[in-house]
Amino acid sequence: MFNLLVTNSSGWNPNRGIMDESRTLEYTAEHLKARFAPNGVFDLNAVKELPTVFASENRWDGSQPPARVGTLTRIQLIGTEYHLEYIIPPIPNSLLFLTAADDLHINTKAHFPESSRNHWSIKDADLFKILLKRGIGQRSKPKVFNLTDEPVNDNLVAVMMPFDAAFKPVYETLETAISEVNMICRRADDIWENDHVVQDVALLLSKAAIVVCDLSGRNANVFYETGIAHTLGREVILIAQSDTDIPFDVAAIRHIKYLQNGEGLAKLSTDLKRRLETLKARKLIE
């Protein structure tokens, strides 16, 4: 599901734009109107959670600016206009309105095609899956390991932590907590499918929907695995025994702090289960 915002042919400004209130939810299916504008009131918090395509009306000569995929960060209704703030990094309009239009539920056959009218619509399609399928936004393949084409397992939780006997009680706590929310817990040493450990780690990270990373002791391997998980777009839950274990680059990301004793591990279990339940509920809503 995603927002499609089409502005005039001059294109979107780098991080701020305006959309007329009267143009919202044009070209939008009725069930989506009911969901995102119950009782006729536009749910701004709900639409902010959706990925957004920022496109421009097509010019007769095809010289319009490229479309972009980004995130709405702030929406304000001032008078009869929505003032938008967003983060966007380009995709050609031709790919958006021609190659992938049908898959993205973009109406190019109407009397006024969506590509010719500025408006705000909501589409019930998996934006990123379709764009990646079309080769839009794909990154170069890794050279050190390969990623699987298998779908992500929504019930699989990968645990990245030091391979150290001292962490055995921690892993047992995580494993039990994960099973108690009816999810599957796996660690890289649970599998041996390849000659190189890094390949098994990469495959586990690519299959898992959620990754728990224990940064305790500032283990270099765990830092590397955390970076892969973030790059793959996984839901990452950081845990650590000390705030000093959290490197500067991820210090702004919320984490679960725990102590390695009976009371501390019990709290870790409670905190982890609460976070997993939240992520599961969010997935059901999506």
N, C-alpha and C positions, 0 to 999 in steps of 0.2 A: 504494500500500500504506500502511496506517495502523493505529495502535492505536485501539481503542474502549474507553474506560474508563467504566463506569457505576457510580456510587456511590448511596447511599440518597437519598431525596427531599429531604434537607436541603441537598444540593449540596456542591460542592468548596470547600475553603478557598482563599484567594487564591493561595498558592504552595506549600502542603504538603498531602499527603493519604496515606491508607493503603488498601491493597487486600489482602484475605486471600489467602494463597498458594493455597488450595484453589479459588479462583475464576478463576485464570489460565487462559487459552486455552479458556474455555467459548465455544460458538458459533463455533469456529474450524475452518476446513477442515483435513483431515488433512495435506495437503502443507505447509501453513503451520506446523502443529505440528512436523512433522519438520524444517522449516527453522529455526525459532526455538527449539526445545527438543530438539536432537539428543540421543539417549540419555536423554531425560527431564529434561535440565538446561536451564533457561531461560537463554537467551543475553541477558543484560541489556544488554551493549554494542550488540548488534544492534537490539534494540527501541528503544533510546534514539535511534537514527538515524531512526526513523519519525516522521512528524507524528502528532499525537495528538488525538483528540476526547475531551473531558471532558464527560460527560453525567450526568444524574440520573435515577433511577427516576421514571416518570410518576406523579403524584398523580391521584386520582380526579377532581378538579376542574380539572386542568390548571394548577395554580398552582406547579408545580415550577420551580426556577431554570433559566435558559436554559443550553443547552450552549455549550461554548467550544472553540476550536481552539488548540492550543499545542504546546509542546515539553517533553519530559521532560529535565531537566538532571541529575538524580541519582536512583539507585534503590538501596536497601539492603534486604536481607532480614534482618529482626530477628525471631527466633523463627519464627512462622508468618505474618508479615505483611510485605508490601513497603511500605517507607516511601518515598514519592515526593516529589521536589521538581520544580517545573515553572514555566513561564511561560505564562500564558494571558490574552488580551485580550477578546461574547456572540452566540450564534445561538439562535433559538427551538427548543425541543425538538420542536415540531410540524413544523418544516421538516426536522429531522434524522430523526425517526422516522416521518414520514408522506410528505412531498413527495419526499425523496431516498432513502428507505429501501431501495428495490429496487436502485437504482444503487450504493449504498454496501454492498450485500450484508448489510444489517441485517435479521435475522429477526424480523418482527413477527407471524408467524402460528403460532409455536410455542406449545405449551401454556403455557409461561412465556415470553412475548415478551421480547426483549432489553431493551425499555424498562421492564420491570417487575422486573428482577433485577440487583443489583450484580454486576459481573464485569469481567474483562479479556479482550478478544478481539482478534484481528488480522484485518484485512480486506484482500483482494487487489483494491483499487480505487484509482483515482487521485483521492484526496480533494479536492485543491484544484481540479482541473479540473471535478469534479462540482459542488462548492459554487459555483464561479463560474458554471457553466452555469445553476444554479438561482437566480442572482442573490444568493447569500449571500457577503458580504464584498467585494462590488464597490465600487471607489472611483469618484468622479466622473471623467468623461472629461476629459483635458487640453483646455485652451482654445487653446493656442498651436500644437499639432500634433495629428495623428491617429495612432493605432496600428493596425497591421494585424491582421486576424483570422486571418491565415495561421499555420499551426503553426510552432513554432520549428524551425530546421534544426540538428540536433545536430552537424553537421560544419562549421557556419559560425562563424568567429571574426571579430569586428569589432575594428578597431584605431582607437582614438581618440588623436590626438596633434596637436601644433601643425602647421599648414600652413606649414612653413618649410623651405627648401632644405637647411638645416643638418641636418635630421632625415632626409634621404633615405637615408643609410647605415643608420640605425637601422631605418627601415621595411623596407628590403631584407632586413635581418637577420631581422626578425620574419616577413616574408612567406615567406622560405626555410624558416625553422624550422617554421612552421605547415604548409607543404606537405609537409615531411619526415615529419610525423606523419599525413599523409593527410587534412588538413583544408583548408578553403577560407578564404583571407584576403581581407577586404574593408575598404576605408576609404571614408568618405563621398564623397571626390572621385572614387572609382571609378564612382559612379552619378550620374545626372541624370534623375530621374523627376518631380521637382516644381520649381515656381518658387522655392521657398524652401529654402535649405540645411538649416535646422533640421528640415524635414519629411523630407528624405532621411536625415538622421542618425537621427531617431526611428524610421523604418521599418527601417533597418539594425539598430538596437539591439533592436527588437522581434522581428526574425527570427533574430538570432544567439543561439547557446547560450552562447557565451563572449565576453567583451569584455576586450581588453587596453587599458589606459589608461596612457599615458605622462604622468606629472605633472611631468616636467622643465620647469623654468622657470616653474612655477606658472601655467600658461596658463588663463585664465578659462573659455574654451570647453571645454577638456578637463575641468575641474572640474564644469561644468554637465552634460556628457555622462556623467561618472562617476556623478553623482547620479541621472540617469535610469536608467542600467543597474542601479544598486543597487535602485531603486524597483521595477523590472520583475522583480527576483529573478534576474537573470542571474549566472552565475559570472564574477566580475570579477577580473582579474589586474592588480595595480598594479605599474608599473615606474617607476623614477626614477633620475636620475644623482646625486642627492644626497638625504640624509635630510631636509634643510631644505626640499625641494620638497614634502614630504608635509604637508598641512594637519592641524591639530590634531584635527579631528573624525574623521579616518580613520587617525590615527597608530598606533592599536592594531592595525590590519589589516596582516598580513604583506605585504611587497612585495619585488620583485626590484630590487636596486641594480646599476647597471652603469656602466662608463666608456665614453666614446665614442672608443675606439681599437680597433685590431685585436684585442688580447687581451680587452678588455672586451666587445666585441660577440660574440666567440666564446663567452664565458662566458654572456652574455645568451641566446644561442641554446640552449645546453645547459640552462640553468635553465628557460627557457620550455618547451622540449620535455618536460622532466621533469614540469613542472606540468600540461601538456596531457595527457600520457599518464595521469597520476593521475586527472584529471577524466574522461577517456574511460573508464577502467576502472571508476570509480564509477558512471557512467551505465549501463554494461553490467550491473553488479550489481543496480542498481535495476530 
